Amino acid sequence: MRPRRTAIAFALAAALLFAMVAALSAELLRLDREGREARRRAGVEEAVRLALWRMDSAFTPVLARENARPPEAYVFSSEPAGSSIRLHFRADSDGVRSPEASGDDARLAKLRVLLAGGALERALPASVPDEPYGQAPAMQAQAVEVRKTAQTQQANRGLLDWNARAKNVYSASNVFAAPNAPALPRARTAPAGVLSALWLGDELVLAKRADDGSFAGAWLDWPALRSSLLAEAAELLPAASLRPAPPGAGARGERLLASLPAQLVAGAVVPDAESTGFPVGFVLAAAWIGVLLALLASGALLAGSVALGERRAAFVSAVTHELRTPLTTLRMYAEMLAAGMVPDEARRREYLSTLDREATRLGRLVENVLAWSRVEQGRRRAPEPTHAAAMLGRILPLLEERARQAGLTVTLDVDPGAADVRAMADEAGVGQVLFNLVDNACKYADSGPNRRVEVSLLAATESGISRRSGVVEIVVCDFGPGLSAAARRRLFVPFSRPAQEAAGSAPGVGLGLALCRRLARSMGGTLRHEVPPGGGARFVLRLRQAARGP
């Protein structure tokens, strides 16, 4: 149950971490989207601001020139009207007159219709403003109100910018209309104040009121003027347009021209804000990858720790069982011999032989554990070129002695092609591998009709271990019942035998085959299990061939 509880706790912790990182990622993405949208809007507003300044700056000279125009020029003039002005006019009790058109001119007739019915008197303000041009006093009051209520920063910025442009237009357009401008003498009957731009239906006019009740001004060519103003801002806002802004429109001064009652529409195509800093998406992707890698590493470490703990617990349980039986035998027989309870010489020799056998069994168990510890710590000796057949000849007596104790025989078969082959091996390691394999055969294959263990030495020319050299195969084959599928799945897992299984079968702690594979790998070789056609178990130890000497 402990591994399951550990897995559940880890899963809950991982789910909590995922939820926290997901919430943080969602919040960062939201903030990034809002930031990019804010930067985009700021970029658009900056482009609009610059476009409005350019348009007002382009029309201000026209407005200044018209404000400085002498009063008689509205009736008699030899100068051209200009590309953006259709006609100059003066409207009084005698009618509407223009210096650029005669009485039967169609333009003048249309202008008279446009000004009929007191249109200018209704459209013009009753008094001339002393503050910035046009609608400046109302706009300033709106700006103060916005600053008080702090409705939106954008509206506040729009108002402040509009007032700055309005002051600039007022200053530039009235410098020539001031009474102390001696270069431009003014008649006593000159219209007072400055020109105001206003809409009469779909037509745009500049007009001012005189003290005697007459009006003077200019009828503007709005399509031509609009095209020229939009050309000034084409670089900033390619799809922009201008639309009339009648009185009361754009109460907060947003995107309104200060020189004309017109409003700028940015259009569908607007400049994108430049991205700043490292993209948040890449940062979050790197963070998620880091979190996943950390979870995978933590899970692998936790799984390894749990598995190691289970193996240690199984090892302690199995070793305890393995030590208890021989130690009990050793203690009992030693006490009997020490107390003189075995007077018969033959029985005494039998007891001593049992003591020697159990001590040897304990020694092998301790040696396997120590060898596993050395392999785990990487303290194995490096393999050396060794004559394979001679090495097996030196190991064979030890194998025969172990087989004789179990009533089995060991045969050695050396392939003629492998008689002179040299292998890269550690002789002590090969001896321990072969002894463990034969020891297992003696434990599990001593009940079959063929009580024999075959050890073969073969030479191969192709191997996955080394493409440049062949391999040496040492095969250990027994003729017992073989291994079940379940046993084969955990064949090379260390400490895989619990005490209950060890108590019901041959002695051992499940370390021998795992140690054999690790020893084989430490020599640059492999160890694998095969199922022979006739039954039994077959283990193949593959070692690299050593290079031939000169």
Secondary structure in CASP SS format (residue, H / E / C, confidence):
PFRMAT SS
TARGET T0000
AUTHOR 0000-0000-0000
METHOD secondary structure of the structure
MODEL  1
M C 1.00
R H 1.00
P H 1.00
R H 1.00
R H 1.00
T H 1.00
A H 1.00
I H 1.00
A H 1.00
F H 1.00
A H 1.00
L H 1.00
A H 1.00
A H 1.00
A H 1.00
L H 1.00
L H 1.00
F H 1.00
A H 1.00
M H 1.00
V H 1.00
A H 1.00
A H 1.00
L H 1.00
S H 1.00
A H 1.00
E H 1.00
L H 1.00
L H 1.00
R H 1.00
L H 1.00
D H 1.00
R H 1.00
E H 1.00
G H 1.00
R H 1.00
E H 1.00
A H 1.00
R H 1.00
R H 1.00
R H 1.00
A H 1.00
G H 1.00
V H 1.00
E H 1.00
E H 1.00
A H 1.00
V H 1.00
R H 1.00
L H 1.00
A H 1.00
L H 1.00
W H 1.00
R H 1.00
M H 1.00
D H 1.00
S H 1.00
A H 1.00
F H 1.00
T H 1.00
P H 1.00
V H 1.00
L H 1.00
A H 1.00
R H 1.00
E H 1.00
N H 1.00
A C 1.00
R C 1.00
P C 1.00
P H 1.00
E H 1.00
A H 1.00
Y H 1.00
V C 1.00
F C 1.00
S C 1.00
S C 1.00
E C 1.00
P C 1.00
A C 1.00
G C 1.00
S C 1.00
S C 1.00
I E 1.00
R E 1.00
L E 1.00
H E 1.00
F E 1.00
R E 1.00
A E 1.00
D E 1.00
S C 1.00
D C 1.00
G E 1.00
V E 1.00
R E 1.00
S E 1.00
P C 1.00
E C 1.00
A E 1.00
S C 1.00
G C 1.00
D C 1.00
D C 1.00
A H 1.00
R H 1.00
L H 1.00
A H 1.00
K H 1.00
L H 1.00
R H 1.00
V H 1.00
L H 1.00
L H 1.00
A C 1.00
G C 1.00
G C 1.00
A H 1.00
L H 1.00
E H 1.00
R H 1.00
A H 1.00
L C 1.00
P C 1.00
A C 1.00
S C 1.00
V C 1.00
P C 1.00
D C 1.00
E C 1.00
P C 1.00
Y C 1.00
G C 1.00
Q C 1.00
A H 1.00
P H 1.00
A H 1.00
M H 1.00
Q H 1.00
A H 1.00
Q H 1.00
A H 1.00
V H 1.00
E H 1.00
V H 1.00
R H 1.00
K H 1.00
T H 1.00
A C 1.00
Q C 1.00
T C 1.00
Q H 1.00
Q H 1.00
A H 1.00
N H 1.00
R H 1.00
G H 1.00
L H 1.00
L H 1.00
D H 1.00
W H 1.00
N H 1.00
A H 1.00
R H 1.00
A H 1.00
K H 1.00
N H 1.00
V H 1.00
Y H 1.00
S H 1.00
A H 1.00
S H 1.00
N H 1.00
V C 1.00
F C 1.00
A C 1.00
A C 1.00
P C 1.00
N C 1.00
A C 1.00
P C 1.00
A C 1.00
L C 1.00
P C 1.00
R C 1.00
A C 1.00
R C 1.00
T C 1.00
A C 1.00
P C 1.00
A C 1.00
G C 1.00
V C 1.00
L C 1.00
S E 1.00
A E 1.00
L E 1.00
W E 1.00
L E 1.00
G C 1.00
D C 1.00
E E 1.00
L E 1.00
V E 1.00
L E 1.00
A E 1.00
K E 1.00
R E 1.00
A C 1.00
D C 1.00
D C 1.00
G C 1.00
S C 1.00
F E 1.00
A E 1.00
G E 1.00
A E 1.00
W E 1.00
L E 1.00
D C 1.00
W H 1.00
P H 1.00
A H 1.00
L H 1.00
R H 1.00
S H 1.00
S H 1.00
L H 1.00
L H 1.00
A H 1.00
E H 1.00
A C 1.00
A C 1.00
E C 1.00
L C 1.00
L C 1.00
P C 1.00
A C 1.00
A C 1.00
S E 1.00
L E 1.00
R E 1.00
P E 1.00
A C 1.00
P C 1.00
P C 1.00
G C 1.00
A C 1.00
G C 1.00
A C 1.00
R C 1.00
G C 1.00
E C 1.00
R C 1.00
L E 1.00
L C 1.00
A C 1.00
S C 1.00
L C 1.00
P C 1.00
A E 1.00
Q E 1.00
L E 1.00
V E 1.00
A C 1.00
G C 1.00
A C 1.00
V C 1.00
V C 1.00
P C 1.00
D C 1.00
A C 1.00
E C 1.00
S C 1.00
T C 1.00
G C 1.00
F C 1.00
P C 1.00
V H 1.00
G H 1.00
F H 1.00
V H 1.00
L H 1.00
A H 1.00
A H 1.00
A H 1.00
W H 1.00
I H 1.00
G H 1.00
V H 1.00
L H 1.00
L H 1.00
A H 1.00
L H 1.00
L H 1.00
A H 1.00
S H 1.00
G H 1.00
A H 1.00
L H 1.00
L H 1.00
A H 1.00
G H 1.00
S H 1.00
V H 1.00
A H 1.00
L H 1.00
G H 1.00
E H 1.00
R H 1.00
R H 1.00
A H 1.00
A H 1.00
F H 1.00
V H 1.00
S H 1.00
A H 1.00
V H 1.00
T H 1.00
H H 1.00
E H 1.00
L H 1.00
R H 1.00
T H 1.00
P H 1.00
L H 1.00
T H 1.00
T H 1.00
L H 1.00
R H 1.00
M H 1.00
Y H 1.00
A H 1.00
E H 1.00
M H 1.00
L H 1.00
A H 1.00
A C 1.00
G C 1.00
M C 1.00
V C 1.00
P C 1.00
D C 1.00
E H 1.00
A H 1.00
R H 1.00
R H 1.00
R H 1.00
E H 1.00
Y H 1.00
L H 1.00
S H 1.00
T H 1.00
L H 1.00
D H 1.00
R H 1.00
E H 1.00
A H 1.00
T H 1.00
R H 1.00
L H 1.00
G H 1.00
R H 1.00
L H 1.00
V H 1.00
E H 1.00
N H 1.00
V H 1.00
L H 1.00
A H 1.00
W H 1.00
S H 1.00
R H 1.00
V H 1.00
E H 1.00
Q C 1.00
G C 1.00
R C 1.00
R C 1.00
R C 1.00
A C 1.00
P C 1.00
E E 1.00
P E 1.00
T E 1.00
H E 1.00
A H 1.00
A H 1.00
A H 1.00
M H 1.00
L H 1.00
G H 1.00
R H 1.00
I H 1.00
L H 1.00
P H 1.00
L H 1.00
L H 1.00
E H 1.00
E H 1.00
R H 1.00
A H 1.00
R H 1.00
Q H 1.00
A C 1.00
G C 1.00
L C 1.00
T E 1.00
V E 1.00
T E 1.00
L E 1.00
D E 1.00
V E 1.00
D C 1.00
P H 1.00
G H 1.00
A H 1.00
A C 1.00
D C 1.00
V C 1.00
R E 1.00
A E 1.00
M E 1.00
A E 1.00
D C 1.00
E H 1.00
A H 1.00
G H 1.00
V H 1.00
G H 1.00
Q H 1.00
V H 1.00
L H 1.00
F H 1.00
N H 1.00
L H 1.00
V H 1.00
D H 1.00
N H 1.00
A H 1.00
C H 1.00
K H 1.00
Y H 1.00
A C 1.00
D C 1.00
S C 1.00
G C 1.00
P C 1.00
N C 1.00
R C 1.00
R E 1.00
V E 1.00
E E 1.00
V E 1.00
S E 1.00
L E 1.00
L E 1.00
A E 1.00
A E 1.00
T C 1.00
E C 1.00
S C 1.00
G C 1.00
I C 1.00
S C 1.00
R C 1.00
R C 1.00
S C 1.00
G C 1.00
V E 1.00
V E 1.00
E E 1.00
I E 1.00
V E 1.00
V E 1.00
C E 1.00
D E 1.00
F C 1.00
G C 1.00
P C 1.00
G C 1.00
L C 1.00
S C 1.00
A H 1.00
A H 1.00
A H 1.00
R H 1.00
R H 1.00
R C 1.00
L C 1.00
F C 1.00
V C 1.00
P C 1.00
F C 1.00
S C 1.00
R C 1.00
P C 1.00
A H 1.00
Q H 1.00
E H 1.00
A H 1.00
A H 1.00
G C 1.00
S C 1.00
A C 1.00
P C 1.00
G C 1.00
V C 1.00
G C 1.00
L C 1.00
G H 1.00
L H 1.00
A H 1.00
L H 1.00
C H 1.00
R H 1.00
R H 1.00
L H 1.00
A H 1.00
R H 1.00
S H 1.00
M C 1.00
G C 1.00
G C 1.00
T E 1.00
L E 1.00
R E 1.00
H E 1.00
E E 1.00
V C 1.00
P C 1.00
P C 1.00
G C 1.00
G C 1.00
G C 1.00
A E 1.00
R E 1.00
F E 1.00
V E 1.00
L E 1.00
R E 1.00
L E 1.00
R E 1.00
Q E 1.00
A C 1.00
A C 1.00
R C 1.00
G C 1.00
P C 1.00
END
